Every structure is written in structure tokens, then in C-alpha cells.
Amino acid sequence: GAKVWVTSGSDEKLATMKTKYSITGGANYKKEDWQKDLLKESGGFDVIIDSAGGSDFNLLLKTLKQSATLVFYGATLGSVKLD
């Protein structure tokens, strides 16, 4: 019963995820203000699982609800520097 949202750098991949895996929604992180659109559509997240890290990590944090859980591993996009 979980509502699953994803991020991708490709609109085509997001469309495939929606049709093939029935995700609730997603955002293309290559677009400006992607995190604002994601927050607006979702209302915020109780749990985020991230393996990318990198410079946009702080933007992802802004989509968390209060007292949410964040699981972070990997850093495939580079180190995280918290603001």
C-alpha cells in the first residue's frame, strides 16, 4: 500500500516506471525546481531512500516531512555537503 515516487534524469524512464511498475509519480532532477514540483505533488515524504548523494542532496532533504526517515547509501553522484 505504499505510494512510491522516483527521481530520474530522463522523462522516458519516468514514464516507463509509471506504466511498468505503477509508481505514484516522479520528477526529472535535470529540470529546474524539480524538488519544488515533487513536494507540491506529493505533499512531502515520510521515507526517502537515496543512493545518489551529490550536489542536489540538500534539495532532496527539503521534500521530507517532519520526523521522516532518510536512508542514504552509495553517493554515486559524489559526496554530500549539508547546508
C-alpha positions, 0 to 999 in steps of 0.5 A, a space after each residue: 500500500 505504499 505510494 512510491 515516487 522516483 527521481 530520474 534524469 530522463 522523462 522516458 524512464 519516468 514514464 516507463 516506471 509509471 506504466 511498468 511498475 505503477 509508481 505514484 509519480 516522479 520528477 526529472 532532477 535535470 529540470 529546474 525546481 524539480 524538488 519544488 514540483 515533487 513536494 507540491 505533488 506529493 505533499 512531502 515524504 515520510 521515507 526517502 531512500 537515496 543512493 545518489 548523494 551529490 550536489 542536489 542532496 540538500 534539495 532532496 532533504 527539503 521534500 521530507 516531512 517532519 520526523 521522516 526517515 532518510 536512508 542514504 547509501 552509495 553517493 554515486 553522484 559524489 559526496 554530500 555537503 549539508 547546508 
